[in-house]
Amino acid sequence: MKDLSPDQKMAIESLLGRSVLEQETVSVQAFQPPPISDQGRQEIVGALRQYFAELDAKRQPVSDREADDIIYAAMRNTRPGYRSHQ
């Protein structure tokens, strides 16, 4: 990190959502998504819909406000700098 300009360091910290220590190393990789057929995509979508329907059937009912609070808490937990856009 010590070889980066202040603007580059700020950009990386913005993407990570946290400060980066000078002795830390940051790696960036780009991947080509694997080719997938329309049929394969439809199978994945169907499996995801079934999975989420099963989850929804098991969950306890909550108000819209409670659901928003749960999502906001999860976002803050995984991204310390997260702020709601509400």
Secondary structure as UniProt FT lines:
FT   TURN            2..3
FT   HELIX           6..16
FT   TURN            22..23
FT   HELIX           38..58
FT   HELIX           64..78
FT   TURN            80..81
//
